[in-house]
Amino acid sequence: MKKIFVLTGESSGDKLASKVISNLKKINPNIDYLSVGGENLKSLGIKSIYDLKEITYLGFTNVILNLFKINKKINQTVKVIIDYNPDILFTVDSPDFTLRVAEKVKKINSKIKTIHYVAPQVWVWREWRVKKIKNFINHILLLFNFEKKYFEKEKVSCEFVGHPLLENKEQSKIDINQIIGKNKALISVFAGSRKSEISVLMPILLDFIKLMNEKYSDMTYVFHSTKEYSQLIQSFVKESNLFNCEIVSDDKIKSHILQRSVFAVAKSGTVSLEICNAKIPSIIFYKMGFINFLIVKSLVKTKYANIINFAANEEIIPELLQSNCNSRNIFKYVDGFLDNPNKIKEQVEKVQIILKGLKTNKSSSELASLSLNRFL
């Protein structure tokens, strides 16, 4: 039986990987799997060799503080992969972790094929990584077509498969009125998928909701969470004494909630694509430690944090970053959109034009799974 080791580094990668493996199981059911994964891969019956939380360190300073632990975890992961001896090491996102593991595995056993999904954002920073990657990665599956030129220039085997979050999913019927009041307008809130992000962003978001409550009396705010951190978000909400907030961690319910929302307020990241694909108007925000911010600022070569804005070369979706990421600013922008339906219509229409260029004819998960199957 053929074997694949699936290596992820955070919950978003776990979600992306699970979509691909779910498709691959339909194409080829005779594959054995082992992983470093989270709840999504676990739901497919794939064992993780340790808890994903053990490697979700955020930011450069935290990495430096945890350097010994991270190196130990990398070496532990490499040893398990070598012992497992898979036909394919399928690495997904989190390049500072997954690609370091892949490089070490390749040096020890060059027969293990290495396929990486979600290319490092070399168009944002550290383009020199492409030259290094070609020494230990057999094939890269790209989410965006514009990435091809960076890898083809260095003769790296690559393939544009599109983004799984842009797939149009069939909605199962769920009555969310039992969860959310029938006549309430919904605003979807995304506070992040890491403890450190949530701890920084939740106080800002709750203050934003308090400002909204002064003007709008008919809104319910739904926090989209991972199962892992729903209790943490719940504790922040409880402390705030706000009674028009809900926390949802089930993916199917989250999808229905998003579709029903009048607006979305989201931490900068891949979730923005999901929001845009659902045709929901939005803003993005992010705040990191000052030292991390200085390091990132010195390295990043793009004007925009959001992929839609980057592809459009225009700020279609407002970006509230660092000092601009505060409750009053978030309120000002959200209120400005809700007061102006034409502004909402314009954003949604512009976003749909950009999304057309980011999509593939077949589903991304199907193309990625077909590619994995070819390498077996």
Helices and strands as residue ranges (DSSP letters): E 2-8, H 11-27, E 31-36, H 39-42, G 52-55, H 60-65, H 67-84, E 88-92, H 95-108, E 113-117, H 129-133, E 139-142, G 145-147, H 148-152, E 158-160, G 164-166, G 176-178, E 185-190, H 195-215, E 219-224, G 227-229, H 230-240, E 245-248, H 251-260, E 261-267, H 271-277, E 282-286, H 290-299, H 307-312, E 319-321, G 322-324, H 327-338, H 341-356, H 364-375
